[in-house]
Amino acid sequence: MELYQRCSKCYRHNYLAKGDCAWYRKEGQEAMKTGHDSMSLFECNTSKELIVRLKQDVDLVQSMTELARNRGIEAGSFVAIGALKRARLGYYDQKNHEYREIKIDSPHEMASCVGNISLKDGKPFVHVHVVLADEKGNAMGGHLSEGIVFAAEVHLCQLEGLRLERKYDEATGLSLWNV
Ligand code: ZN
């Protein structure tokens, strides 16, 4: 059996033996310079997947936070669809480093909702973004601060193999991952 692994430099091309892939050795070293400096990357495993239905009138952000804390999920990601009765979104003002609040007081479809779980101040912390659609199908979206559930179906992946912690980042004014 031949064992292929992902190139540790480009993360895309597979290589057969120890070392980096042929693409990286031939052409990639120059091309990937920017790429290598443009991100930090960790490989981790999915340890468990959870299927969750949230009940009416709970706050999605709070419920997902409680779920993560109760089950000791320190790293993970999730997607959800459904509908919200009302919501508070955040738009981050990149110049002044502060969130502006957008209040939505009417029912909306939760056309898309993605979130992640990591540690902040040593405790599981949930970060959620959402796209909401109104009765005409018009969409708006942003950082979800509060979302009162009408119906919500969640698929959560628990990750293992990394300690994902949020630390204050001077350049953005946000608490970002320490990777
Ligand atoms: Zn956000």
Backbone and ligand atoms as CSV (ligand in chain L), in Angstrom:
chain,resi,resn,atom,element,x,y,z
A,1,MET,N,N,0.844,-1.201,0.000
A,1,MET,CA,C,0.000,0.000,0.000
A,1,MET,C,C,0.877,1.248,0.000
A,2,GLU,N,N,0.537,2.189,-0.850
A,2,GLU,CA,C,1.314,3.427,-0.890
A,2,GLU,C,C,0.643,4.456,0.011
A,3,LEU,N,N,1.441,5.086,0.816
A,3,LEU,CA,C,0.889,6.047,1.755
A,3,LEU,C,C,1.183,7.472,1.283
A,4,TYR,N,N,0.120,8.167,0.926
A,4,TYR,CA,C,0.283,9.555,0.497
A,4,TYR,C,C,0.030,10.486,1.677
A,5,GLN,N,N,0.767,11.554,1.725
A,5,GLN,CA,C,0.488,12.563,2.737
A,5,GLN,C,C,0.450,13.927,2.089
A,6,ARG,N,N,-0.101,14.842,2.831
A,6,ARG,CA,C,-0.190,16.195,2.303
A,6,ARG,C,C,1.153,16.898,2.474
A,7,CYS,N,N,1.549,17.676,1.486
A,7,CYS,CA,C,2.821,18.414,1.573
A,7,CYS,C,C,2.752,19.398,2.740
A,8,SER,N,N,3.782,19.410,3.548
A,8,SER,CA,C,3.770,20.279,4.725
A,8,SER,C,C,4.019,21.731,4.342
A,9,LYS,N,N,4.373,21.975,3.093
A,9,LYS,CA,C,4.634,23.352,2.674
A,9,LYS,C,C,3.422,23.963,1.960
A,10,CYS,N,N,2.865,23.226,1.013
A,10,CYS,CA,C,1.767,23.835,0.250
A,10,CYS,C,C,0.401,23.343,0.739
A,11,TYR,N,N,0.355,22.306,1.538
A,11,TYR,CA,C,-0.872,21.754,2.114
A,11,TYR,C,C,-1.852,21.232,1.071
A,12,ARG,N,N,-1.431,21.179,-0.185
A,12,ARG,CA,C,-2.386,20.775,-1.207
A,12,ARG,C,C,-1.949,19.498,-1.914
A,13,HIS,N,N,-0.716,19.531,-2.428
A,13,HIS,CA,C,-0.262,18.407,-3.232
A,13,HIS,C,C,0.159,17.245,-2.339
A,14,ASN,N,N,-0.177,16.075,-2.756
A,14,ASN,CA,C,0.225,14.900,-1.990
A,14,ASN,C,C,1.628,14.469,-2.388
A,15,TYR,N,N,2.335,13.921,-1.453
A,15,TYR,CA,C,3.638,13.357,-1.792
A,15,TYR,C,C,3.704,11.943,-1.248
A,16,LEU,N,N,4.581,11.158,-1.845
A,16,LEU,CA,C,4.629,9.744,-1.530
A,16,LEU,C,C,5.613,9.442,-0.416
A,17,ALA,N,N,6.797,10.029,-0.571
A,17,ALA,CA,C,7.832,9.734,0.423
A,17,ALA,C,C,7.993,10.928,1.356
A,18,LYS,N,N,8.935,10.838,2.227
A,18,LYS,CA,C,9.175,11.951,3.148
A,18,LYS,C,C,9.689,13.155,2.372
A,19,GLY,N,N,9.339,14.324,2.800
A,19,GLY,CA,C,9.785,15.532,2.106
A,19,GLY,C,C,8.592,16.304,1.605
A,20,ASP,N,N,8.847,17.298,0.806
A,20,ASP,CA,C,7.749,18.098,0.281
A,20,ASP,C,C,7.404,17.628,-1.123
A,21,CYS,N,N,6.257,18.032,-1.601
A,21,CYS,CA,C,5.805,17.526,-2.890
A,21,CYS,C,C,6.679,18.056,-4.029
A,22,ALA,N,N,6.611,17.369,-5.160
A,22,ALA,CA,C,7.444,17.724,-6.308
A,22,ALA,C,C,7.112,19.134,-6.786
A,23,TRP,N,N,5.833,19.465,-6.749
A,23,TRP,CA,C,5.421,20.808,-7.187
A,23,TRP,C,C,6.119,21.876,-6.355
A,24,TYR,N,N,6.156,21.650,-5.058
A,24,TYR,CA,C,6.790,22.648,-4.188
A,24,TYR,C,C,8.282,22.760,-4.463
A,25,ARG,N,N,8.928,21.579,-4.684
A,25,ARG,CA,C,10.383,21.591,-4.920
A,25,ARG,C,C,10.723,22.290,-6.232
A,26,LYS,N,N,9.862,22.081,-7.256
A,26,LYS,CA,C,10.173,22.627,-8.585
A,26,LYS,C,C,9.780,24.095,-8.723
A,27,GLU,N,N,8.502,24.381,-8.404
A,27,GLU,CA,C,8.015,25.733,-8.731
A,27,GLU,C,C,7.518,26.477,-7.510
A,28,GLY,N,N,7.223,25.736,-6.497
A,28,GLY,CA,C,6.462,26.327,-5.411
A,28,GLY,C,C,7.236,27.214,-4.466
A,29,GLN,N,N,8.536,26.985,-4.364
A,29,GLN,CA,C,9.268,27.671,-3.305
A,29,GLN,C,C,9.122,29.185,-3.395
A,30,GLU,N,N,9.190,29.700,-4.626
A,30,GLU,CA,C,9.007,31.146,-4.801
A,30,GLU,C,C,7.535,31.508,-4.679
A,31,ALA,N,N,6.722,30.732,-5.422
A,31,ALA,CA,C,5.292,31.030,-5.489
A,31,ALA,C,C,4.620,30.974,-4.118
A,32,MET,N,N,5.084,30.074,-3.270
A,32,MET,CA,C,4.406,29.869,-1.997
A,32,MET,C,C,4.889,30.810,-0.899
A,33,LYS,N,N,5.897,31.590,-1.186
A,33,LYS,CA,C,6.436,32.474,-0.147
A,33,LYS,C,C,5.336,33.346,0.465
A,34,THR,N,N,4.571,33.966,-0.412
A,34,THR,CA,C,3.494,34.812,0.060
A,34,THR,C,C,2.465,33.968,0.808
A,35,GLY,N,N,2.145,32.830,0.198
A,35,GLY,CA,C,1.156,31.946,0.796
A,35,GLY,C,C,1.568,31.497,2.186
A,36,HIS,N,N,2.820,31.108,2.332
A,36,HIS,CA,C,3.270,30.623,3.632
A,36,HIS,C,C,3.223,31.709,4.690
A,37,ASP,N,N,3.467,32.961,4.264
A,37,ASP,CA,C,3.444,34.051,5.237
A,37,ASP,C,C,2.037,34.572,5.467
A,38,SER,N,N,1.101,34.161,4.632
A,38,SER,CA,C,-0.209,34.780,4.700
A,38,SER,C,C,-1.147,34.091,5.689
A,39,MET,N,N,-0.728,32.977,6.262
A,39,MET,CA,C,-1.620,32.297,7.203
A,39,MET,C,C,-0.837,31.389,8.144
A,40,SER,N,N,-1.458,31.030,9.250
A,40,SER,CA,C,-0.939,29.943,10.072
A,40,SER,C,C,-1.966,28.837,9.994
A,41,LEU,N,N,-1.522,27.621,9.950
A,41,LEU,CA,C,-2.450,26.527,9.718
A,41,LEU,C,C,-2.147,25.358,10.648
A,42,PHE,N,N,-3.171,24.801,11.225
A,42,PHE,CA,C,-3.023,23.613,12.055
A,42,PHE,C,C,-3.935,22.522,11.521
A,43,GLU,N,N,-3.446,21.307,11.558
A,43,GLU,CA,C,-4.284,20.199,11.140
A,43,GLU,C,C,-4.850,19.545,12.398
A,44,CYS,N,N,-6.144,19.285,12.425
A,44,CYS,CA,C,-6.731,18.649,13.604
A,44,CYS,C,C,-7.756,17.618,13.167
A,45,ASN,N,N,-8.234,16.846,14.113
A,45,ASN,CA,C,-9.194,15.790,13.811
A,45,ASN,C,C,-10.581,16.142,14.333
A,46,THR,N,N,-11.582,15.640,13.628
A,46,THR,CA,C,-12.943,15.754,14.136
A,46,THR,C,C,-13.174,14.601,15.093
A,47,SER,N,N,-13.474,14.904,16.358
A,47,SER,CA,C,-13.637,13.801,17.301
A,47,SER,C,C,-15.092,13.365,17.402
A,48,LYS,N,N,-16.008,14.303,17.184
A,48,LYS,CA,C,-17.415,13.981,17.353
A,48,LYS,C,C,-18.244,14.952,16.533
A,49,GLU,N,N,-19.373,14.482,16.027
A,49,GLU,CA,C,-20.288,15.400,15.353
A,49,GLU,C,C,-21.620,15.336,16.084
A,50,LEU,N,N,-22.214,16.481,16.294
A,50,LEU,CA,C,-23.476,16.535,17.022
A,50,LEU,C,C,-24.560,17.148,16.135
A,51,ILE,N,N,-25.740,16.574,16.228
A,51,ILE,CA,C,-26.904,17.128,15.542
A,51,ILE,C,C,-27.828,17.668,16.627
A,52,VAL,N,N,-28.152,18.938,16.529
A,52,VAL,CA,C,-28.869,19.613,17.619
A,52,VAL,C,C,-30.068,20.373,17.052
A,53,ARG,N,N,-31.192,20.282,17.742
A,53,ARG,CA,C,-32.319,21.161,17.389
A,53,ARG,C,C,-32.573,22.072,18.576
A,54,LEU,N,N,-32.504,23.360,18.327
A,54,LEU,CA,C,-32.739,24.317,19.411
A,54,LEU,C,C,-34.233,24.594,19.528
A,55,LYS,N,N,-34.689,24.773,20.756
A,55,LYS,CA,C,-36.113,25.006,21.000
A,55,LYS,C,C,-36.473,26.470,20.767
A,56,GLN,N,N,-37.775,26.713,20.584
A,56,GLN,CA,C,-38.241,28.078,20.340
A,56,GLN,C,C,-37.911,28.989,21.506
A,57,ASP,N,N,-37.618,30.236,21.174
A,57,ASP,CA,C,-37.430,31.340,22.122
A,57,ASP,C,C,-36.100,31.340,22.872
A,58,VAL,N,N,-35.224,30.367,22.592
A,58,VAL,CA,C,-33.896,30.447,23.205
A,58,VAL,C,C,-33.027,31.357,22.323
A,59,ASP,N,N,-31.972,31.895,22.926
A,59,ASP,CA,C,-31.009,32.683,22.162
A,59,ASP,C,C,-29.958,31.723,21.588
A,60,LEU,N,N,-29.786,31.760,20.277
A,60,LEU,CA,C,-28.889,30.807,19.600
A,60,LEU,C,C,-27.453,30.899,20.141
A,61,VAL,N,N,-26.974,32.120,20.326
A,61,VAL,CA,C,-25.581,32.302,20.760
A,61,VAL,C,C,-25.394,31.754,22.179
A,62,GLN,N,N,-26.357,32.095,23.042
A,62,GLN,CA,C,-26.273,31.641,24.435
A,62,GLN,C,C,-26.411,30.120,24.538
A,63,SER,N,N,-27.341,29.559,23.769
A,63,SER,CA,C,-27.551,28.107,23.809
A,63,SER,C,C,-26.323,27.352,23.322
A,64,MET,N,N,-25.700,27.848,22.247
A,64,MET,CA,C,-24.513,27.174,21.723
A,64,MET,C,C,-23.347,27.311,22.700
A,65,THR,N,N,-23.291,28.441,23.399
A,65,THR,CA,C,-22.243,28.635,24.408
A,65,THR,C,C,-22.437,27.652,25.558
A,66,GLU,N,N,-23.693,27.525,26.010
A,66,GLU,CA,C,-23.987,26.576,27.098
A,66,GLU,C,C,-23.662,25.145,26.686
A,67,LEU,N,N,-24.036,24.798,25.461
A,67,LEU,CA,C,-23.760,23.453,24.952
A,67,LEU,C,C,-22.249,23.184,24.963
A,68,ALA,N,N,-21.481,24.140,24.465
A,68,ALA,CA,C,-20.023,23.972,24.398
A,68,ALA,C,C,-19.430,23.850,25.801
A,69,ARG,N,N,-19.906,24.674,26.711
A,69,ARG,CA,C,-19.358,24.648,28.085
A,69,ARG,C,C,-19.780,23.376,28.814
A,70,ASN,N,N,-21.047,22.962,28.659
A,70,ASN,CA,C,-21.528,21.759,29.351
A,70,ASN,C,C,-20.833,20.492,28.856
A,71,ARG,N,N,-20.535,20.468,27.562
A,71,ARG,CA,C,-19.914,19.258,26.996
A,71,ARG,C,C,-18.400,19.366,26.890
A,72,GLY,N,N,-17.854,20.479,27.348
A,72,GLY,CA,C,-16.404,20.661,27.326
A,72,GLY,C,C,-15.841,20.697,25.912
A,73,ILE,N,N,-16.592,21.303,24.981
A,73,ILE,CA,C,-16.094,21.442,23.602
A,73,ILE,C,C,-15.237,22.707,23.541
A,74,GLU,N,N,-13.930,22.511,23.388
A,74,GLU,CA,C,-13.007,23.657,23.426
A,74,GLU,C,C,-12.651,24.149,22.038
A,75,ALA,N,N,-12.898,23.321,21.029
A,75,ALA,CA,C,-12.660,23.736,19.643
A,75,ALA,C,C,-13.675,23.051,18.756
A,76,GLY,N,N,-14.254,23.812,17.829
A,76,GLY,CA,C,-15.237,23.217,16.940
A,76,GLY,C,C,-15.787,24.229,15.962
A,77,SER,N,N,-16.628,23.721,15.071
A,77,SER,CA,C,-17.299,24.625,14.139
A,77,SER,C,C,-18.699,24.093,13.917
A,78,PHE,N,N,-19.606,24.984,13.524
A,78,PHE,CA,C,-20.966,24.508,13.284
A,78,PHE,C,C,-21.646,25.318,12.189
A,79,VAL,N,N,-22.648,24.699,11.617
A,79,VAL,CA,C,-23.527,25.390,10.671
A,79,VAL,C,C,-24.960,25.187,11.160
A,80,ALA,N,N,-25.827,26.146,10.843
A,80,ALA,CA,C,-27.225,26.018,11.247
A,80,ALA,C,C,-28.123,26.665,10.204
A,81,ILE,N,N,-29.321,26.121,10.077
A,81,ILE,CA,C,-30.354,26.784,9.272
A,81,ILE,C,C,-31.644,26.763,10.077
A,82,GLY,N,N,-32.584,27.626,9.695
A,82,GLY,CA,C,-33.840,27.700,10.421
A,82,GLY,C,C,-34.420,29.095,10.280
A,83,ALA,N,N,-34.987,29.592,11.343
A,83,ALA,CA,C,-35.576,30.935,11.313
A,83,ALA,C,C,-35.453,31.579,12.686
A,84,LEU,N,N,-35.322,32.901,12.681
A,84,LEU,CA,C,-35.220,33.644,13.941
A,84,LEU,C,C,-36.422,34.579,14.069
A,85,LYS,N,N,-36.861,34.760,15.323
A,85,LYS,CA,C,-37.966,35.694,15.569
A,85,LYS,C,C,-37.469,37.133,15.573
A,86,ARG,N,N,-36.283,37.325,16.132
A,86,ARG,CA,C,-35.631,38.639,16.117
A,86,ARG,C,C,-34.149,38.434,16.381
A,87,ALA,N,N,-33.371,39.469,16.112
A,87,ALA,CA,C,-31.920,39.301,16.246
A,87,ALA,C,C,-31.220,40.631,16.469
A,88,ARG,N,N,-30.019,40.534,16.973
A,88,ARG,CA,C,-29.127,41.695,17.053
A,88,ARG,C,C,-27.851,41.305,16.328
A,89,LEU,N,N,-27.533,42.083,15.294
A,89,LEU,CA,C,-26.315,41.814,14.528
A,89,LEU,C,C,-25.272,42.862,14.872
A,90,GLY,N,N,-24.029,42.528,14.615
A,90,GLY,CA,C,-22.949,43.494,14.808
A,90,GLY,C,C,-22.225,43.726,13.500
A,91,TYR,N,N,-21.887,44.997,13.270
A,91,TYR,CA,C,-21.020,45.355,12.137
A,91,TYR,C,C,-19.776,45.978,12.753
A,92,TYR,N,N,-18.613,45.414,12.446
A,92,TYR,CA,C,-17.395,45.913,13.079
A,92,TYR,C,C,-16.818,47.081,12.289
A,93,ASP,N,N,-16.742,48.220,12.934
A,93,ASP,CA,C,-16.159,49.420,12.346
A,93,ASP,C,C,-14.638,49.269,12.412
A,94,GLN,N,N,-14.035,49.008,11.248
A,94,GLN,CA,C,-12.606,48.661,11.205
A,94,GLN,C,C,-11.711,49.864,11.513
A,95,LYS,N,N,-12.262,51.070,11.320
A,95,LYS,CA,C,-11.464,52.272,11.580
A,95,LYS,C,C,-11.450,52.585,13.080
A,96,ASN,N,N,-12.620,52.533,13.684
A,96,ASN,CA,C,-12.722,52.906,15.101
A,96,ASN,C,C,-12.653,51.723,16.059
A,97,HIS,N,N,-12.516,50.522,15.489
A,97,HIS,CA,C,-12.396,49.315,16.315
A,97,HIS,C,C,-13.551,49.159,17.300
A,98,GLU,N,N,-14.775,49.303,16.770
A,98,GLU,CA,C,-15.922,49.056,17.647
A,98,GLU,C,C,-17.090,48.488,16.841
A,99,TYR,N,N,-17.921,47.711,17.540
A,99,TYR,CA,C,-19.092,47.124,16.898
A,99,TYR,C,C,-20.235,48.130,16.861
A,100,ARG,N,N,-20.925,48.172,15.710
A,100,ARG,CA,C,-22.171,48.937,15.623
A,100,ARG,C,C,-23.301,47.924,15.597
A,101,GLU,N,N,-24.366,48.227,16.334
A,101,GLU,CA,C,-25.443,47.249,16.458
A,101,GLU,C,C,-26.528,47.455,15.397
A,102,ILE,N,N,-26.994,46.356,14.837
A,102,ILE,CA,C,-28.128,46.381,13.905
A,102,ILE,C,C,-29.233,45.545,14.555
A,103,LYS,N,N,-30.365,46.194,14.854
A,103,LYS,CA,C,-31.472,45.486,15.512
A,103,LYS,C,C,-32.469,45.005,14.473
A,104,ILE,N,N,-32.836,43.747,14.585
A,104,ILE,CA,C,-33.849,43.202,13.672
A,104,ILE,C,C,-34.993,42.685,14.531
A,105,ASP,N,N,-36.136,43.372,14.435
A,105,ASP,CA,C,-37.245,43.055,15.340
A,105,ASP,C,C,-38.344,42.226,14.697
A,106,SER,N,N,-38.104,41.725,13.478
A,106,SER,CA,C,-39.146,40.937,12.819
A,106,SER,C,C,-38.605,39.555,12.440
A,107,PRO,N,N,-39.526,38.597,12.180
A,107,PRO,CA,C,-39.091,37.239,11.822
A,107,PRO,C,C,-38.304,37.204,10.517
A,108,HIS,N,N,-37.252,36.434,10.496
A,108,HIS,CA,C,-36.404,36.266,9.311
A,108,HIS,C,C,-36.011,34.801,9.157
A,109,GLU,N,N,-35.808,34.407,7.903
A,109,GLU,CA,C,-35.215,33.098,7.633
A,109,GLU,C,C,-33.735,33.159,8.009
A,110,MET,N,N,-33.255,32.109,8.633
A,110,MET,CA,C,-31.809,32.020,8.872
A,110,MET,C,C,-31.259,31.272,7.650
A,111,ALA,N,N,-30.960,32.047,6.596
A,111,ALA,CA,C,-30.557,31.446,5.322
A,111,ALA,C,C,-29.226,30.736,5.464
A,112,SER,N,N,-28.378,31.287,6.317
A,112,SER,CA,C,-27.084,30.660,6.562
A,112,SER,C,C,-26.574,31.118,7.913
A,113,CYS,N,N,-25.960,30.215,8.622
A,113,CYS,CA,C,-25.407,30.565,9.922
A,113,CYS,C,C,-24.171,29.694,10.124
A,114,VAL,N,N,-23.043,30.329,10.361
A,114,VAL,CA,C,-21.806,29.573,10.602
A,114,VAL,C,C,-21.182,30.077,11.893
A,115,GLY,N,N,-20.579,29.160,12.622
A,115,GLY,CA,C,-19.979,29.561,13.885
A,115,GLY,C,C,-18.771,28.716,14.208
A,116,ASN,N,N,-17.981,29.228,15.139
A,116,ASN,CA,C,-16.871,28.416,15.640
A,116,ASN,C,C,-16.782,28.513,17.146
A,117,ILE,N,N,-16.090,27.533,17.711
A,117,ILE,CA,C,-15.911,27.464,19.161
A,117,ILE,C,C,-14.421,27.425,19.443
A,118,SER,N,N,-13.989,28.298,20.336
A,118,SER,CA,C,-12.586,28.279,20.771
A,118,SER,C,C,-12.580,28.772,22.214
A,119,LEU,N,N,-11.402,28.886,22.798
A,119,LEU,CA,C,-11.332,29.312,24.190
A,119,LEU,C,C,-11.090,30.819,24.282
A,120,LYS,N,N,-11.808,31.449,25.191
A,120,LYS,CA,C,-11.551,32.856,25.490
A,120,LYS,C,C,-11.551,32.981,27.009
A,121,ASP,N,N,-10.513,33.528,27.571
A,121,ASP,CA,C,-10.342,33.589,29.025
A,121,ASP,C,C,-10.509,32.202,29.655
A,122,GLY,N,N,-10.016,31.186,28.961
A,122,GLY,CA,C,-10.028,29.821,29.486
A,122,GLY,C,C,-11.339,29.078,29.362
A,123,LYS,N,N,-12.378,29.732,28.800
A,123,LYS,CA,C,-13.695,29.079,28.696
A,123,LYS,C,C,-14.134,28.988,27.236
A,124,PRO,N,N,-14.888,27.920,26.881
A,124,PRO,CA,C,-15.404,27.834,25.515
A,124,PRO,C,C,-16.206,29.088,25.145
A,125,PHE,N,N,-15.875,29.613,23.979
A,125,PHE,CA,C,-16.485,30.857,23.498
A,125,PHE,C,C,-16.995,30.623,22.075
A,126,VAL,N,N,-18.216,31.077,21.827
A,126,VAL,CA,C,-18.852,30.828,20.538
A,126,VAL,C,C,-18.880,32.111,19.702
A,127,HIS,N,N,-18.460,32.020,18.470
A,127,HIS,CA,C,-18.454,33.158,17.541
A,127,HIS,C,C,-19.345,32.795,16.358
A,128,VAL,N,N,-20.358,33.623,16.099
A,128,VAL,CA,C,-21.363,33.260,15.097
A,128,VAL,C,C,-21.585,34.387,14.091
A,129,HIS,N,N,-21.676,34.027,12.826
A,129,HIS,CA,C,-22.093,34.964,11.784
A,129,HIS,C,C,-23.328,34.395,11.094
A,130,VAL,N,N,-24.155,35.310,10.591
A,130,VAL,CA,C,-25.442,34.848,10.060
A,130,VAL,C,C,-25.854,35.665,8.834
A,131,VAL,N,N,-26.589,35.020,7.939
A,131,VAL,CA,C,-27.258,35.741,6.850
A,131,VAL,C,C,-28.753,35.523,7.056
A,132,LEU,N,N,-29.499,36.613,7.184
A,132,LEU,CA,C,-30.944,36.535,7.416
A,132,LEU,C,C,-31.690,37.058,6.189
A,133,ALA,N,N,-32.803,36.418,5.874
A,133,ALA,CA,C,-33.579,36.845,4.703
A,133,ALA,C,C,-34.994,37.235,5.133
A,134,ASP,N,N,-35.479,38.352,4.578
A,134,ASP,CA,C,-36.821,38.817,4.946
A,134,ASP,C,C,-37.889,38.207,4.024
A,135,GLU,N,N,-39.130,38.677,4.163
A,135,GLU,CA,C,-40.250,38.058,3.421
A,135,GLU,C,C,-40.111,38.180,1.913
A,136,LYS,N,N,-39.292,39.144,1.465
A,136,LYS,CA,C,-39.078,39.294,0.011
A,136,LYS,C,C,-37.821,38.570,-0.444
A,137,GLY,N,N,-37.144,37.961,0.493
A,137,GLY,CA,C,-35.912,37.257,0.140
A,137,GLY,C,C,-34.682,38.137,0.204
A,138,ASN,N,N,-34.872,39.380,0.632
A,138,ASN,CA,C,-33.713,40.267,0.761
A,138,ASN,C,C,-32.868,39.847,1.957
A,139,ALA,N,N,-31.573,39.859,1.743
A,139,ALA,CA,C,-30.681,39.358,2.790
A,139,ALA,C,C,-29.922,40.475,3.488
A,140,MET,N,N,-29.633,40.233,4.744
A,140,MET,CA,C,-28.708,41.084,5.490
A,140,MET,C,C,-27.925,40.155,6.402
A,141,GLY,N,N,-26.812,40.624,6.848
A,141,GLY,CA,C,-26.014,39.696,7.641
A,141,GLY,C,C,-24.991,40.397,8.500
A,142,GLY,N,N,-24.306,39.611,9.276
A,142,GLY,CA,C,-23.252,40.149,10.135
A,142,GLY,C,C,-22.937,39.209,11.277
A,143,HIS,N,N,-22.236,39.775,12.244
A,143,HIS,CA,C,-21.869,39.066,13.467
A,143,HIS,C,C,-23.143,38.923,14.305
A,144,LEU,N,N,-23.450,37.713,14.741
A,144,LEU,CA,C,-24.682,37.502,15.510
A,144,LEU,C,C,-24.407,37.662,17.001
A,145,SER,N,N,-24.981,38.714,17.602
A,145,SER,CA,C,-24.834,38.924,19.046
A,145,SER,C,C,-25.946,38.208,19.797
A,146,GLU,N,N,-27.151,38.236,19.189
A,146,GLU,CA,C,-28.294,37.566,19.808
A,146,GLU,C,C,-29.257,37.155,18.701
A,147,GLY,N,N,-29.774,35.946,18.799
A,147,GLY,CA,C,-30.742,35.490,17.800
A,147,GLY,C,C,-31.786,34.645,18.487
A,148,ILE,N,N,-33.013,35.164,18.563
A,148,ILE,CA,C,-34.085,34.426,19.244
A,148,ILE,C,C,-34.692,33.438,18.245
A,149,VAL,N,N,-34.619,32.175,18.622
A,149,VAL,CA,C,-34.924,31.082,17.696
A,149,VAL,C,C,-36.427,30.882,17.493
A,150,PHE,N,N,-36.816,30.738,16.216
A,150,PHE,CA,C,-38.132,30.202,15.871
A,150,PHE,C,C,-37.951,28.703,15.639
A,151,ALA,N,N,-36.932,28.380,14.840
A,151,ALA,CA,C,-36.525,26.984,14.620
A,151,ALA,C,C,-35.056,26.996,14.230
A,152,ALA,N,N,-34.317,26.014,14.694
A,152,ALA,CA,C,-32.892,25.977,14.324
A,152,ALA,C,C,-32.357,24.558,14.354
A,153,GLU,N,N,-31.782,24.168,13.218
A,153,GLU,CA,C,-31.134,22.859,13.095
A,153,GLU,C,C,-29.637,23.080,12.969
A,154,VAL,N,N,-28.899,22.462,13.875
A,154,VAL,CA,C,-27.461,22.721,13.968
A,154,VAL,C,C,-26.676,21.433,13.732
A,155,HIS,N,N,-25.605,21.547,12.966
A,155,HIS,CA,C,-24.658,20.436,12.786
A,155,HIS,C,C,-23.307,20.928,13.279
A,156,LEU,N,N,-22.846,20.310,14.374
A,156,LEU,CA,C,-21.619,20.778,15.021
A,156,LEU,C,C,-20.510,19.725,14.926
A,157,CYS,N,N,-19.315,20.168,14.585
A,157,CYS,CA,C,-18.142,19.284,14.564
A,157,CYS,C,C,-17.209,19.678,15.701
A,158,GLN,N,N,-16.964,18.712,16.571
A,158,GLN,CA,C,-16.021,18.940,17.672
A,158,GLN,C,C,-14.618,18.595,17.158
A,159,LEU,N,N,-13.657,19.480,17.414
A,159,LEU,CA,C,-12.299,19.264,16.910
A,159,LEU,C,C,-11.344,18.923,18.042
A,160,GLU,N,N,-10.374,18.110,17.701
A,160,GLU,CA,C,-9.356,17.775,18.686
A,160,GLU,C,C,-7.969,17.885,18.078
A,161,GLY,N,N,-6.973,18.074,18.909
A,161,GLY,CA,C,-5.607,18.112,18.419
A,161,GLY,C,C,-5.032,19.508,18.363
A,162,LEU,N,N,-5.806,20.474,18.856
A,162,LEU,CA,C,-5.244,21.817,18.930
A,162,LEU,C,C,-5.868,22.571,20.096
A,163,ARG,N,N,-5.116,23.515,20.644
A,163,ARG,CA,C,-5.657,24.373,21.679
A,163,ARG,C,C,-5.871,25.745,21.041
A,164,LEU,N,N,-7.118,26.040,20.792
A,164,LEU,CA,C,-7.482,27.238,20.061
A,164,LEU,C,C,-7.923,28.305,21.055
A,165,GLU,N,N,-7.072,29.306,21.241
A,165,GLU,CA,C,-7.385,30.332,22.241
A,165,GLU,C,C,-7.425,31.713,21.619
A,166,ARG,N,N,-8.338,32.522,22.096
A,166,ARG,CA,C,-8.421,33.897,21.610
A,166,ARG,C,C,-7.563,34.817,22.457
A,167,LYS,N,N,-6.805,35.655,21.739
A,167,LYS,CA,C,-5.952,36.634,22.426
A,167,LYS,C,C,-6.187,37.986,21.760
A,168,TYR,N,N,-6.052,39.046,22.523
A,168,TYR,CA,C,-6.259,40.388,21.984
A,168,TYR,C,C,-5.265,40.675,20.859
A,169,ASP,N,N,-5.770,41.172,19.753
A,169,ASP,CA,C,-4.932,41.484,18.593
A,169,ASP,C,C,-4.941,43.000,18.372
A,170,GLU,N,N,-3.770,43.573,18.527
A,170,GLU,CA,C,-3.597,45.031,18.452
A,170,GLU,C,C,-4.067,45.595,17.102
A,171,ALA,N,N,-3.711,44.909,16.015
A,171,ALA,CA,C,-3.975,45.444,14.668
A,171,ALA,C,C,-5.464,45.571,14.375
A,172,THR,N,N,-6.283,44.681,14.907
A,172,THR,CA,C,-7.718,44.719,14.593
A,172,THR,C,C,-8.568,45.179,15.777
A,173,GLY,N,N,-8.012,45.085,16.982
A,173,GLY,CA,C,-8.793,45.406,18.167
A,173,GLY,C,C,-9.720,44.271,18.576
A,174,LEU,N,N,-9.538,43.111,17.940
A,174,LEU,CA,C,-10.413,41.959,18.214
A,174,LEU,C,C,-9.647,40.885,18.967
A,175,SER,N,N,-10.383,39.973,19.590
A,175,SER,CA,C,-9.758,38.798,20.203
A,175,SER,C,C,-9.709,37.714,19.140
A,176,LEU,N,N,-8.517,37.432,18.652
A,176,LEU,CA,C,-8.379,36.468,17.542
A,176,LEU,C,C,-7.627,35.224,17.973
A,177,TRP,N,N,-7.696,34.195,17.143
A,177,TRP,CA,C,-7.048,32.909,17.429
A,177,TRP,C,C,-5.532,33.070,17.567
A,178,ASN,N,N,-4.990,32.279,18.441
A,178,ASN,CA,C,-3.545,32.320,18.710
A,178,ASN,C,C,-2.741,31.429,17.759
A,179,VAL,N,N,-3.357,30.965,16.650
A,179,VAL,CA,C,-2.622,30.071,15.743
A,179,VAL,C,C,-1.609,30.869,14.919
L,1,ZN,ZN,ZN,-17.865,38.168,14.303
